[in-house]
Amino acid sequence: MKCPVCQTDLPEGAKFCPQCGARVGEVEEPNPALLALAEQYERRLRENPRDATTRFNLALTYIRLKRWGAAIQQLELVCQQEPDFPDAWFHLAVAYSNIGQKEKSRRLLSEFVRRFPNHPKATELRRRKFGAVDTYPSTSSKLLSQEVEVSDESAGKNETGTGL
């Protein structure tokens, strides 16, 4: 069996990939409609690689397919192309959490709250003061137990240091 994220060969009975830390579980057959949708977004990106919205939608499709590594690649590109795209930052943290990189997820969530203090998800994170979030439909109500470093002072300011 291979890791669904990095394609490393896995030892018998492994629950996590020894290479990238991704969770390894029962393999389910991918939804053909989601695969077709991913192909459609990939085709659009070949035509217009700077389209951050299409790239984000492709990442969301990869998340639904549990292709966390591919989702991370696309979301990192969205964050580079459009640094003011809050949902890209949030879902990037979710994807890292799902491959077991909780510390990276916490750092990204802290950055998300710092950059977008008035976003509803940032408000919720500050309210709950949790460190990583898994919004995949089967675990949407789960918030992981680590705290986000969010001070009350920084919570009300945007990246220029002024309140919105």
C-alpha positions in Angstrom: 0.0 0.0 0.0 1.2 3.5 -0.8 0.7 6.8 1.1 -2.2 8.8 -0.4 -0.2 12.0 0.0 3.4 11.3 -0.9 3.1 7.8 -2.5 5.7 6.3 -0.2 5.4 2.5 0.3 3.9 1.9 3.7 4.7 -0.8 6.2 2.0 -3.4 6.9 -0.6 -2.0 9.4 0.7 1.6 9.3 -1.7 4.2 10.6 0.5 7.1 9.6 3.0 7.5 6.8 6.6 7.4 8.1 7.7 9.9 5.4 5.1 12.7 5.5 3.0 11.9 8.6 -0.3 11.6 6.7 -3.1 9.5 8.2 -3.5 6.2 6.4 -6.9 4.5 6.5 -9.3 2.5 4.6 -9.0 3.2 0.9 -12.3 4.2 -0.6 -13.1 4.5 -4.3 -12.9 8.1 -5.5 -16.2 9.7 -6.6 -16.1 9.8 -10.4 -17.9 13.1 -10.5 -15.3 14.7 -8.3 -12.5 13.2 -10.5 -14.2 14.7 -13.6 -14.5 18.1 -11.8 -10.8 18.0 -10.9 -9.9 17.3 -14.5 -12.1 20.2 -15.6 -10.3 22.6 -13.2 -6.9 21.2 -14.2 -7.7 21.9 -17.8 -8.8 25.5 -17.0 -5.6 26.0 -15.1 -3.5 24.9 -18.0 -5.3 27.6 -20.1 -4.9 30.3 -17.3 -2.4 29.3 -14.6 -2.9 32.7 -12.8 -6.6 32.0 -12.1 -6.6 31.8 -8.3 -10.3 31.1 -8.0 -10.1 28.0 -10.3 -7.0 26.9 -8.4 -8.8 27.3 -5.1 -11.8 25.3 -6.4 -9.4 22.6 -7.6 -7.9 22.5 -4.1 -11.4 22.1 -2.6 -12.1 19.3 -5.0 -8.8 17.6 -3.9 -9.9 18.0 -0.3 -13.1 16.2 -1.0 -11.1 13.5 -2.7 -8.8 13.4 0.4 -5.8 14.2 -1.8 -4.2 16.3 0.9 -0.8 16.7 -0.7 -2.3 18.0 -4.0 -4.7 20.3 -2.1 -1.7 21.7 -0.2 0.2 22.4 -3.4 -2.7 24.3 -4.9 -3.6 26.2 -1.8 0.0 27.3 -1.3 0.0 28.7 -4.8 -3.3 30.5 -4.2 -1.8 32.1 -1.1 1.2 33.2 -3.1 -0.9 34.5 -6.0 -3.6 36.1 -3.9 -2.3 36.7 -0.3 -5.6 38.3 0.6 -7.6 35.1 -0.1 -8.7 34.2 3.5 -10.4 30.9 2.7 -7.2 29.6 1.0 -5.2 30.3 4.2 -7.9 28.5 6.3 -8.2 25.5 4.1 -4.4 25.2 3.9 -4.3 24.9 7.7 -7.0 22.2 7.5 -5.1 20.3 4.9 -1.9 20.3 6.9 -3.9 19.2 10.0 -5.2 16.2 8.0 -1.7 15.0 7.1 -0.7 15.1 10.7 1.3 18.4 10.6 -0.5 20.0 13.5 2.3 22.5 14.3 2.2 23.8 10.7 -1.6 23.9 10.9 -1.5 26.0 14.1 1.0 28.4 12.6 -1.1 28.9 9.5 -4.2 29.4 11.7 -2.4 32.0 13.7 -1.4 33.7 10.5 -5.0 33.5 9.2 -6.3 35.2 12.4 -3.6 37.9 12.2 -4.3 38.6 8.5 -8.1 38.4 8.6 -9.2 39.3 12.1 -12.8 40.1 11.1 -13.4 36.9 9.1 -16.1 34.8 10.7 -13.8 31.8 11.0 -11.2 33.9 12.7 -13.8 35.2 15.1 -14.8 31.6 15.8 -11.2 30.5 16.3 -10.6 33.3 18.8 -13.8 32.4 20.6 -12.9 28.8 21.0 -9.1 29.4 21.1 -8.3 26.1 19.4 -5.3 25.4 17.3 -6.3 23.2 14.3 -9.6 22.6 12.6 -10.8 19.7 10.5 -13.7 20.8 8.3 -13.9 17.7 6.3 -17.7 16.7 6.3 -17.2 13.6 8.4 -15.5 15.5 11.2 -16.8 19.1 10.7 -17.7 19.5 14.4 -14.2 18.5 15.6 -11.8 21.2 16.7 -8.4 19.8 17.7 -7.2 20.6 21.2 -4.1 22.8 20.6 -4.6 26.6 21.2 -4.0 29.3 18.6 -1.7 32.1 19.8 -4.1 35.0 19.5 -3.8 38.0 21.7 -6.7 40.3 22.3 -4.6 43.2 21.1 -3.7 41.6 17.7 -7.2 40.1 17.2 -8.7 43.5 16.4 -6.1 44.7 14.0 -5.4 44.0 10.3 -1.9 43.5 8.8 -1.2 47.2 8.8 -1.8 47.3 12.5 -5.1 49.3 12.4 -8.5 48.1 13.4 -11.1 47.5 10.8 
